[in-house]
Amino acid sequence: VVELAPEPPAPRALLDLGACVQLVRQGDEEAARALTAQLYPLVMAIVRGHLPRRSGEEDLAQMVFVKVFAKLDQFSGTVPLTHWVSRIAVNTCLNALQAERIRPELRWADLSEDEEQVIASLATKDEELEPGHQLAARDLVERLLEQLNPEDRLVLTLLHMEGRSVQEIRRLTNWNVSLIKVRAFRARHKLRKHLAALLKEVQP
Amino acid sequence: VNPLEKQLNRLLQAASRARPEEPLAAPDHWQAGVVAAWKADRTGREEGLILRRFLRQALLGATLVALAAIAFGYITADPPGDETLLINSPLSWNVGRGHYLP
């Protein structure tokens, strides 16, 4: 018996988004399925970047798609579909963050062992954190961001975690440039205060 | 630069390098769920549209009937000072067309 090697997956055909949108507007299920498959990586990346702690990413992504389909008649086509969908995804995440009202204070005892090491390393060394600490650093930043209000959290995530420019944030949130800069400055200040509280534990 | 600011920068830089894992393709059952939710939403909207259209027509009909009743004298407003509304239809218990209750 000759075992055949599994065939490599066929490259995904590029979808004509404009035609697909037209078909979805007419209620075509296959087109809706194709559009979902095409936009899934984009939506999921945004949802994962801004997910509230108690939300399921798939539920939130589904909410985004239902909104996208429900509002598809309002899509004028003046901006690329991906930009329009990104904005809906960011707004949906913002609404989910706003719904998550309880923001418990982060204490030293709440940190994992790796997160404690990150704080200790920040307090005692001047060089960059070791690559092995990057994941723990990300978890720690996410926990620190959870203590901020949703808009502050969103702006810092977009700016520092995703490395987006102010113009990109303006396009995604519809906030003006001054508001973004002021909000980022104030949010950073708050984040610094929360970090200082943790650092006090290792360098009283 | 403030040492705390430096520490925050180092933390944010390290955190931004730990990229979240790339999302894979959408699972089939999940896609089916999205399409089903979209269909249910679409059906709900269409039903809501039909209901709204029906209610609008019913309201228009009721308004026309009321206007006709006023025009033919079946419904009259009270004289000033009296806030009760009288319906002087031949079937009502009332005293008859053109009269007001004391």
Contacts between the chains, C-beta under 8 A, distances in Angstrom:
chain1	res1	chain2	res2	distance
A	27	B	42	6.6
A	29	B	35	5.6
A	29	B	39	7.2
A	32	B	34	7.7
A	32	B	35	5.1
A	32	B	38	5.9
A	33	B	31	5.5
A	33	B	32	7.9
A	33	B	35	5.6
A	36	B	26	6.1
A	36	B	31	5.2
A	36	B	34	5.2
A	36	B	35	7.0
A	37	B	25	6.6
A	37	B	26	5.4
A	37	B	31	6.4
A	40	B	23	6.7
A	40	B	25	6.7
A	40	B	26	3.9
A	40	B	31	7.9
A	41	B	22	7.3
A	41	B	23	4.8
A	41	B	25	7.8
A	44	B	23	3.5
A	44	B	26	8.0
A	45	B	20	7.5
A	45	B	22	7.6
A	45	B	23	5.8
A	48	B	20	4.9
A	48	B	23	6.9
A	49	B	20	6.6
A	58	B	30	6.0
A	62	B	30	7.3
A	62	B	33	6.3
A	62	B	34	5.4
A	62	B	37	6.3
A	65	B	34	4.7
A	65	B	37	7.7
A	65	B	38	7.2
A	66	B	34	7.1
A	66	B	37	5.0
A	66	B	38	5.9
A	66	B	41	5.8
A	69	B	38	4.3
A	69	B	41	7.2
A	69	B	42	7.6
A	70	B	38	7.6
A	70	B	41	5.7
A	70	B	42	7.9
A	70	B	45	7.6
A	118	B	11	7.1
A	118	B	14	7.6
A	122	B	7	4.6
A	122	B	10	6.2
A	122	B	11	6.0
A	123	B	7	7.5
A	126	B	6	7.8
A	128	B	10	6.1
A	128	B	13	6.8
A	128	B	14	6.8
A	129	B	10	6.0
A	129	B	11	7.2
A	129	B	13	7.8
A	129	B	14	3.9
A	131	B	17	7.6
A	133	B	14	6.2
A	134	B	14	5.0
A	134	B	15	7.0
A	134	B	17	5.0
A	134	B	18	3.9
A	135	B	18	4.8
A	137	B	11	5.7
A	137	B	14	3.9
A	137	B	15	4.4
A	137	B	18	6.6
A	138	B	14	7.7
A	138	B	15	4.2
A	138	B	16	7.9
A	138	B	18	4.1
A	138	B	20	8.0
A	140	B	11	6.9
A	140	B	15	7.2
A	141	B	11	6.2
A	141	B	12	6.4
A	141	B	15	4.0
A	142	B	15	7.9
A	160	B	12	4.6
A	160	B	15	7.7
A	160	B	16	6.1
A	161	B	12	7.5
A	161	B	15	6.3
A	161	B	16	5.3
A	162	B	16	7.7
A	163	B	16	6.2
A	188	B	8	7.3
A	191	B	8	6.6
A	192	B	4	5.6
A	192	B	5	6.7
A	192	B	8	5.3
A	195	B	4	7.0
A	195	B	7	6.7
A	195	B	8	5.6
A	195	B	11	6.9
A	196	B	4	5.6
A	199	B	4	7.4
A	199	B	7	6.8
